[in-house]
């Protein structure tokens, strides 16, 4: 996340700004030369005020003051050439030019100070938001990951969508979710869920167990923030939780009312629907039996696309939703990051450059998988020749963090 460039420029320090100084300087020179070669009854000096006014549009207070001073000097030269500074007309023009230049410089200084403060506040806000939603690592466990986050609020880097990844004993666990609402109003709820998810990695919970834990955390959060019962019923989080096991091409998934992930396998696109989707997190106090684990194959070379409803519900000018599966079918192939870049550009092209709801995309690829090496043979097994490892079996739906 970075600060937008319009907030990082405080004054005219860039090369383009320095080049623009040729405009007011040329104007001062042209007005002075022309005025010196015209009759005394023709007064072009008042045009000099345009020079500091133009400078204030691209330069800082210092540059504006310098151009204003040059304009005053030019006005004095014109007055001396046309009969001296004793005439009230030239005196009035010099005083007016000096006062207006000072006023323009003061406004430019106030604008610079306001932008500087805004930049500081924005930097703090960006840092705080990066703490709440940490960027996903490019490599974690046996996975390569790329992600994209588009906030609907122009002043925010994140909103109500969320994602996170942690390592458990034998798997990489991921979550992607969507808090009801959008923009900054949903950031607090997203932070609570991310914190609960990351903290649960140390407790070796099963997928149903982590879903129960997250649902309980959201219910507790809404009760603690003083929301009434009706508001609590209207607050919820849709989420998909995955365990991508290290020692087998199988992945477990729990879906709590969230858009189904898409699997790209050998050029084909499959929607990973579940037989028994659970209710969104936080709608009611959860129990572990409310969540069922679905198992599916996720092999080397496959790509798994997780997304929020802000992606598939993005509309173009005619009101047509973004056709994510169809757009995935048009992708030429490549790494997770190249797919994220492709979807980013294509989504903004579809919506005309902005999204009306928070949108998040996470693309996952499994690295080359090799069966775990057998344990070193002991002295007895070397003699008998029977040192073997147990074949891998997928865990039961209610199992813990991975196969044993």
VENVENHU-V47643 format. One line per field, one symbol per residue. phi: phi as a letter, one per 20 degrees, with the letter a starting at -180 (. if undefined). psi: psi as a letter, one per 30 degrees, with the letter a starting at -180 (. if undefined). A space follows every 50 residues. Layout:
# VENVENHU-V47643
phi = ???
psi = ???
This chain:
# VENVENHU-V47643
phi = .cfgffeeeeceefffffffffffffffffffffffddfffdddggffff fffffffcdffffffffffffffffffffffeooefffffffffffffff ffffffffffffffffffffffffffffffffcfgfffcblecdccbbcc efefececbeebbabcedfcbddcccbbfgobmffeffffffffffffff fedlefffffffffffffffffffenfffffffedacebcdcdeffdrec cdbcddmdgffddeclnddceefdfcfefgfnfbgecfffcdeddbecef nfcdddbdffefdfdefeneffeggffffefeoqegffffffffffffff enobdecgccccdccefgdcgffffgfefffffemdfcdfffcfffgefe frfd
psi = klkkffffjeaifleeeeefffeeeeeeeeeeeeefgllffjjfefffff eeeeeffflaeeeeeeeeeeeeeeeeeeeeehglgfkfeeeeeeeeeeee eeeeeeeeeeeeeeeeeeeeeeeeeeeeeeeeikkkkfkkbgkkkklkkj kfkfglflbfllllklkaeglkklkkljkkalafffeeeeeeeeeeeeff fffhlleeeeeeeeeeeeeeeeefggkleeeeffklkklkkkjjkehkhk kkkkkiglkklkkjjhflkkkilleiklllkfflkllfffkkkkklkjlk flkkjkllffefgklaffgklkieeeeeffkflaleeeeeeeeeeeeeee fgflkflkkkkkkkkklkkkkkkllkkleefeefggjllkkkkkllegab flk.
